[in-house]
Amino acid sequence: MESEQFSRSWPFTGVVLWMSLALPVPALAQDGGARLSALELLIRSPQLGGSDIPRDLSGPGVVEVPGRVHPTASSDASMVGGAQAASSAEVLLVSPMPALTEGGAPPPDVSGGMSTPASAKTELSAGATRSFQVLPAAVSVVPGLLFHGLAPAIAGDGQTARRLFAMEGTGLGLIALGGVPIALTGASRRTIAPLYAVTLAGFSVFGISALANVYSVVSPTFDPGVPAASLPPLELEMGYQYVSDTSFDYDHFVALGAVARLDAMKLEATARLAPEDGNAQVRLGGAYRLLGAPEQRRGGTDGSSLDAELYGLYHRYPTEGFIVIGGDVGLRGRFAMSRVSPSLAGSFAEASIGMSLQGYSYPGPVSDGNLHEQLLYSFGYGVWLGRGGPFKGEAMIFYDHRKDGFAGGLRTFGGGVVGNFGLRGRALLTQTWGVAAEVAAGGALVGRLSLIYALGGES
């Protein structure tokens, strides 16, 4: 029974998930400028017509190679564009980290004092030459969804390729670390909880790297969005939701919602009402921002955050004759993918982990089946919409491991049940009005479209 197998798995899953997502991040400081090959050094030598003074090299990922003047060189040898250079000047090409002179001082600036740091040149050069390419975009799907990093490698973005391959390897390693023992032990109840947690964490890292692989080569077709500097203190939502579920005759719902943002606290309420049957679901709760700037005053931050969540649930099934009452507790984090690579700017990864405890009320004697525990787990890959104006929002493709929602769970070929997949988004079109939409598919098909009214304006 799921309640016995997973009751202690969610804290362990949270630790593994966030450590896994963070593994590629330290590599950001390890990728310096590209080194010149021996052939390039020879071509740029004076003997083959090259200049004594190192020149900027065009192309993505190429940085200026600093020059160091030999102590015996005359001062004229350090002047760019000088008519006469001292014959005794010897310019030594070195690595992107300039060496000190014999006196311990920084080397002379051979570019006349106008040189740009190597790291800045790398980003500027890469950003200026990025453009959409058909071949990498096609490869990102086949076979790129199996070999993450292949598409950016073909596009010439080695930095992104290396980090996506590292993320994919981490995900596959976690899947094997959890999945192989599960198979060998026959899913023993004594070990299933931590092993299942590790396996889910692996699938999330693998899925995020697969979607980042596609985004990295498609993103040059548009300017990346940025997180909104601030969101309204209060938003009200009203719309329509359709549910196609063979288990129930009713499928039309009124969708209501409200969000209040109070500094680090966010309060949220949603309701789904079926007028034709009386089926009603109400969810109340909120989140507290543990890490990251609050949504009302994010300023110029990258949008990374970590929230603690607590929600209560009431779902009434009048035709079927029972009521579900429960509560959810968990953590939800968001990670700006620009920290992994500049090519992923404008996108983010999100994951959540928690537990749900529910009670069922229906006519008849009370039994152990009236209480049910469930592992809550989700991950997704999204993009920010808008670039600082009144239009602001986000869209995300996601997987939700929850199986008791309107979308339910999807039965696999092996007979097991997983969660549901979907796409959701919200956007404020003006300072006051906006829209929200969601499509999810699992055991049922769910679609929702709502109108948003924002109160309070900018904070």
Salt bridges, closest charged atoms under 4 A:
GLU2 OE2 - LYS403 NZ 3.60
GLU4 OE1 - ARG189 NH1 2.92
ASP31 OD1 - ARG162 NH2 3.24
ASP31 OD2 - ARG163 NH2 2.62
ASP56 OD2 - LYS121 NZ 3.45
GLU64 OE1 - LYS121 NZ 3.92
GLU168 OE2 - HIS148 NE2 3.91
GLU235 OE2 - ARG261 NH1 3.06
GLU235 OE2 - ARG426 NH2 2.84
GLU237 OE2 - ARG448 NH1 2.67
ASP251 OD1 - HIS252 NE2 3.04
ASP263 OD1 - ARG297 NH2 2.73
GLU295 OE1 - ARG261 NE 2.70
GLU295 OE2 - LYS266 NZ 3.88
ASP302 OD2 - ARG339 NE 2.64
ASP307 OD1 - ARG289 NE 2.38
GLU309 OE2 - ARG332 NE 2.88
ASP328 OD2 - ARG283 NH2 3.76
ASP328 OD2 - ARG402 NH1 2.65
GLU350 OE2 - ARG332 NH1 3.11
GLU350 OE1 - ARG334 NH2 2.50
GLU394 OE1 - ARG334 NH1 2.81
ASP404 OD1 - ARG402 NE 2.65
GLU438 OE2 - ARG424 NH2 3.65
GLU438 OE1 - ARG448 NH2 3.07
GLU458 OE2 - LYS392 NZ 2.63
